Amino acid sequence: MAEALAIREALLHAASLSFSHICLRTDSQVLARAINRKSSTMELFGILSDIDSLIFSSSSPFVSCVVIFFPRLANGPADLLAKA
């Protein structure tokens, strides 16, 4: 849930800065898959719906947006920063 909220906020922030190309990395394989497949669970339906609109709608501010799974073990410095 927190990761999905963070992604939504990152997208909103990137849009407010007029970014047109964005790559988001998450250590949640389930979340990356749900976003890319445009599927949702009941608990994340509203948040994923917002993310879907920001990325895939015809009025999306992004020319391209990629969401990829990036294992936490492969991203030690960012993980340590997030925990601090």
C-alpha positions in Angstrom: 0.0 0.0 0.0 2.7 2.5 1.0 4.7 1.7 -2.2 1.7 2.3 -4.4 1.0 5.6 -2.6 4.7 6.6 -3.2 4.4 5.8 -6.9 1.3 7.8 -7.3 2.9 10.8 -5.5 6.0 10.4 -7.7 3.9 10.5 -10.8 2.0 13.6 -9.6 5.3 15.3 -8.8 6.9 14.4 -12.1 3.8 15.7 -13.9 4.0 19.0 -12.0 7.6 19.4 -13.1 6.5 18.7 -16.7 8.6 15.5 -17.1 7.5 13.6 -20.2 9.6 10.5 -19.8 9.8 8.6 -16.5 11.1 5.3 -15.3 9.9 4.0 -11.9 11.7 1.2 -10.1 10.0 -0.7 -7.3 11.0 -3.6 -5.1 7.5 -4.9 -5.2 7.1 -7.3 -8.0 3.4 -7.7 -7.3 2.9 -3.9 -7.6 5.0 -3.6 -10.8 3.0 -6.4 -12.4 -0.3 -4.9 -11.3 0.6 -1.5 -12.9 1.9 -3.0 -16.1 -1.0 -5.4 -16.6 -3.5 -2.8 -15.5 -4.9 -5.2 -12.9 -5.8 -4.5 -9.3 -6.6 -6.0 -6.0 -9.5 -4.7 -3.9 -7.2 -3.0 -1.4 -5.3 -1.1 -4.0 -8.1 -0.5 -6.5 -8.4 3.3 -6.0 -4.6 4.0 -5.9 -4.0 1.7 -8.9 -6.8 3.4 -10.8 -5.1 6.8 -10.2 -1.8 5.4 -11.3 -3.4 3.9 -14.4 -5.0 7.2 -15.3 -1.7 9.1 -14.8 0.3 6.7 -17.0 -2.1 5.3 -19.6 -4.9 7.7 -20.2 -5.1 9.8 -23.4 -4.5 12.9 -21.3 -1.4 11.5 -19.6 1.3 14.0 -19.2 3.9 11.3 -20.0 5.1 10.4 -23.4 6.6 7.3 -21.9 6.5 5.7 -18.5 8.1 2.5 -17.5 7.5 0.7 -14.2 10.0 -2.1 -13.5 10.7 -4.5 -10.7 14.1 -3.9 -9.1 15.0 -6.3 -6.3 15.8 -4.7 -3.0 19.1 -6.7 -2.7 20.3 -5.1 -6.0 19.6 -1.6 -4.7 21.3 -1.5 -1.3 22.1 2.3 -1.2 18.5 3.3 -1.9 17.2 0.8 0.6 19.5 2.1 3.3 18.4 5.7 2.5 14.7 4.7 2.7 15.2 3.1 6.1 17.1 6.1 7.5 
